Amino acid sequence: MKLRLAILAAGLAFGASGAIAQTAQPAQANPLQPRVVRPAPGAPAQATPAPAQAAPAKPARQRSAAQLANDDRMRKCGAEWRANKAALTAQGQTWRKFNVDCRARLKAAGQ
Protein backbone atom coordinates (compact mmCIF):
# COMPACT_ATOMS: atom_id res chain seq x y z
CA MET A 1 0.00 0.00 0.00
CA LYS A 2 2.82 2.39 0.88
CA LEU A 3 4.53 1.55 -2.41
CA ARG A 4 1.40 2.44 -4.37
CA LEU A 5 1.09 5.76 -2.59
CA ALA A 6 4.76 6.53 -3.22
CA ILE A 7 4.39 5.74 -6.94
CA LEU A 8 1.21 7.79 -7.16
CA ALA A 9 2.81 10.74 -5.38
CA ALA A 10 5.90 10.57 -7.59
CA GLY A 11 3.74 10.42 -10.70
CA LEU A 12 1.66 13.40 -9.63
CA ALA A 13 4.75 15.41 -8.74
CA PHE A 14 6.42 14.50 -12.02
CA GLY A 15 3.27 15.27 -14.04
CA ALA A 16 2.71 18.52 -12.22
CA SER A 17 6.17 19.72 -13.19
CA GLY A 18 5.18 19.57 -16.86
CA ALA A 19 7.84 17.03 -17.79
CA ILE A 20 5.27 14.60 -19.23
CA ALA A 21 3.74 15.61 -22.53
CA GLN A 22 0.02 15.05 -22.77
CA THR A 23 -1.15 12.75 -25.53
CA ALA A 24 -4.63 12.44 -26.90
CA GLN A 25 -6.37 9.17 -26.22
CA PRO A 26 -7.43 7.36 -29.40
CA ALA A 27 -11.17 7.01 -29.93
CA GLN A 28 -12.67 3.65 -29.07
CA ALA A 29 -12.87 1.50 -32.19
CA ASN A 30 -16.05 -0.33 -33.03
CA PRO A 31 -15.22 -4.05 -32.68
CA LEU A 32 -17.82 -4.90 -35.32
CA GLN A 33 -16.19 -2.80 -38.01
CA PRO A 34 -12.98 -3.77 -39.81
CA ARG A 35 -9.96 -1.91 -38.56
CA VAL A 36 -8.52 0.63 -40.96
CA VAL A 37 -4.74 0.81 -40.79
CA ARG A 38 -3.31 3.93 -42.37
CA PRO A 39 0.39 4.03 -43.31
CA ALA A 40 2.61 6.55 -41.62
CA PRO A 41 3.17 9.78 -43.57
CA GLY A 42 6.00 9.36 -46.05
CA ALA A 43 5.92 5.55 -45.85
CA PRO A 44 5.90 3.67 -49.17
CA ALA A 45 2.46 2.59 -50.31
CA GLN A 46 1.71 -1.10 -49.96
CA ALA A 47 -0.33 -3.10 -52.42
CA THR A 48 -3.88 -3.52 -51.18
CA PRO A 49 -5.57 -6.89 -51.55
CA ALA A 50 -8.45 -7.14 -54.00
CA PRO A 51 -11.88 -6.93 -52.38
CA ALA A 52 -13.64 -10.24 -51.87
CA GLN A 53 -16.38 -11.09 -54.31
CA ALA A 54 -19.83 -10.87 -52.78
CA ALA A 55 -21.96 -13.98 -53.01
CA PRO A 56 -24.81 -13.64 -55.50
CA ALA A 57 -28.13 -12.79 -53.86
CA LYS A 58 -30.60 -15.63 -53.51
CA PRO A 59 -33.79 -15.08 -55.45
CA ALA A 60 -36.82 -14.38 -53.28
CA ARG A 61 -38.98 -17.40 -52.66
CA GLN A 62 -42.52 -17.16 -53.98
CA ARG A 63 -45.19 -16.73 -51.34
CA SER A 64 -47.74 -19.51 -51.04
CA ALA A 65 -51.46 -19.06 -51.70
CA ALA A 66 -52.15 -19.22 -47.94
CA GLN A 67 -49.61 -16.46 -47.27
CA LEU A 68 -51.09 -14.27 -50.00
CA ALA A 69 -54.60 -14.83 -48.63
CA ASN A 70 -53.40 -13.87 -45.14
CA ASP A 71 -51.79 -10.71 -46.56
CA ASP A 72 -55.11 -9.79 -48.18
CA ARG A 73 -56.98 -10.37 -44.90
CA MET A 74 -54.44 -8.19 -43.06
CA ARG A 75 -55.00 -5.34 -45.54
CA LYS A 76 -58.78 -5.62 -45.21
CA CYS A 77 -58.61 -5.68 -41.41
CA GLY A 78 -56.24 -2.69 -41.42
CA ALA A 79 -58.62 -0.69 -43.59
CA GLU A 80 -61.56 -1.65 -41.36
CA TRP A 81 -59.60 -0.65 -38.22
CA ARG A 82 -58.64 2.74 -39.66
CA ALA A 83 -62.23 3.41 -40.75
CA ASN A 84 -63.71 2.59 -37.31
CA LYS A 85 -60.80 3.30 -34.97
CA ALA A 86 -62.57 5.85 -32.76
CA ALA A 87 -65.60 3.60 -32.18
CA LEU A 88 -63.49 0.47 -31.66
CA THR A 89 -61.15 2.08 -29.13
CA ALA A 90 -64.18 3.47 -27.27
CA GLN A 91 -65.38 -0.14 -26.95
CA GLY A 92 -62.02 -1.09 -25.42
CA GLN A 93 -60.62 -2.82 -28.52
CA THR A 94 -56.95 -2.68 -29.31
CA TRP A 95 -55.42 -3.26 -32.73
CA ARG A 96 -53.95 -6.59 -31.67
CA LYS A 97 -57.23 -7.96 -30.33
CA PHE A 98 -59.23 -6.56 -33.26
CA ASN A 99 -56.75 -7.98 -35.78
CA VAL A 100 -57.00 -11.50 -34.35
CA ASP A 101 -60.80 -11.39 -34.35
CA CYS A 102 -61.04 -9.78 -37.79
CA ARG A 103 -58.70 -12.26 -39.48
CA ALA A 104 -60.54 -15.19 -37.93
CA ARG A 105 -63.89 -13.75 -39.07
CA LEU A 106 -62.66 -13.18 -42.64
CA LYS A 107 -61.04 -16.62 -42.84
CA ALA A 108 -64.27 -18.27 -41.64
CA ALA A 109 -66.15 -16.31 -44.33
CA GLY A 110 -63.78 -17.74 -46.96
CA GLN A 111 -61.95 -14.52 -47.75
C-alpha positions as CSV (number, residue, x, y, z in Angstrom):
1,M,0.0,0.0,0.0
2,K,2.8,2.4,0.9
3,L,4.5,1.5,-2.4
4,R,1.4,2.4,-4.4
5,L,1.1,5.8,-2.6
6,A,4.8,6.5,-3.2
7,I,4.4,5.7,-6.9
8,L,1.2,7.8,-7.2
9,A,2.8,10.7,-5.4
10,A,5.9,10.6,-7.6
11,G,3.7,10.4,-10.7
12,L,1.7,13.4,-9.6
13,A,4.7,15.4,-8.7
14,F,6.4,14.5,-12.0
15,G,3.3,15.3,-14.0
16,A,2.7,18.5,-12.2
17,S,6.2,19.7,-13.2
18,G,5.2,19.6,-16.9
19,A,7.8,17.0,-17.8
20,I,5.3,14.6,-19.2
21,A,3.7,15.6,-22.5
22,Q,0.0,15.0,-22.8
23,T,-1.2,12.8,-25.5
24,A,-4.6,12.4,-26.9
25,Q,-6.4,9.2,-26.2
26,P,-7.4,7.4,-29.4
27,A,-11.2,7.0,-29.9
28,Q,-12.7,3.7,-29.1
29,A,-12.9,1.5,-32.2
30,N,-16.0,-0.3,-33.0
31,P,-15.2,-4.0,-32.7
32,L,-17.8,-4.9,-35.3
33,Q,-16.2,-2.8,-38.0
34,P,-13.0,-3.8,-39.8
35,R,-10.0,-1.9,-38.6
36,V,-8.5,0.6,-41.0
37,V,-4.7,0.8,-40.8
38,R,-3.3,3.9,-42.4
39,P,0.4,4.0,-43.3
40,A,2.6,6.6,-41.6
41,P,3.2,9.8,-43.6
42,G,6.0,9.4,-46.1
43,A,5.9,5.6,-45.9
44,P,5.9,3.7,-49.2
45,A,2.5,2.6,-50.3
46,Q,1.7,-1.1,-50.0
47,A,-0.3,-3.1,-52.4
48,T,-3.9,-3.5,-51.2
49,P,-5.6,-6.9,-51.5
50,A,-8.4,-7.1,-54.0
51,P,-11.9,-6.9,-52.4
52,A,-13.6,-10.2,-51.9
53,Q,-16.4,-11.1,-54.3
54,A,-19.8,-10.9,-52.8
55,A,-22.0,-14.0,-53.0
56,P,-24.8,-13.6,-55.5
57,A,-28.1,-12.8,-53.9
58,K,-30.6,-15.6,-53.5
59,P,-33.8,-15.1,-55.4
60,A,-36.8,-14.4,-53.3
61,R,-39.0,-17.4,-52.7
62,Q,-42.5,-17.2,-54.0
63,R,-45.2,-16.7,-51.3
64,S,-47.7,-19.5,-51.0
65,A,-51.5,-19.1,-51.7
66,A,-52.2,-19.2,-47.9
67,Q,-49.6,-16.5,-47.3
68,L,-51.1,-14.3,-50.0
69,A,-54.6,-14.8,-48.6
70,N,-53.4,-13.9,-45.1
71,D,-51.8,-10.7,-46.6
72,D,-55.1,-9.8,-48.2
73,R,-57.0,-10.4,-44.9
74,M,-54.4,-8.2,-43.1
75,R,-55.0,-5.3,-45.5
76,K,-58.8,-5.6,-45.2
77,C,-58.6,-5.7,-41.4
78,G,-56.2,-2.7,-41.4
79,A,-58.6,-0.7,-43.6
80,E,-61.6,-1.7,-41.4
81,W,-59.6,-0.7,-38.2
82,R,-58.6,2.7,-39.7
83,A,-62.2,3.4,-40.7
84,N,-63.7,2.6,-37.3
85,K,-60.8,3.3,-35.0
86,A,-62.6,5.8,-32.8
87,A,-65.6,3.6,-32.2
88,L,-63.5,0.5,-31.7
89,T,-61.1,2.1,-29.1
90,A,-64.2,3.5,-27.3
91,Q,-65.4,-0.1,-27.0
92,G,-62.0,-1.1,-25.4
93,Q,-60.6,-2.8,-28.5
94,T,-56.9,-2.7,-29.3
95,W,-55.4,-3.3,-32.7
96,R,-54.0,-6.6,-31.7
97,K,-57.2,-8.0,-30.3
98,F,-59.2,-6.6,-33.3
99,N,-56.7,-8.0,-35.8
100,V,-57.0,-11.5,-34.4
101,D,-60.8,-11.4,-34.3
102,C,-61.0,-9.8,-37.8
103,R,-58.7,-12.3,-39.5
104,A,-60.5,-15.2,-37.9
105,R,-63.9,-13.8,-39.1
106,L,-62.7,-13.2,-42.6
107,K,-61.0,-16.6,-42.8
108,A,-64.3,-18.3,-41.6
109,A,-66.2,-16.3,-44.3
110,G,-63.8,-17.7,-47.0
111,Q,-61.9,-14.5,-47.8
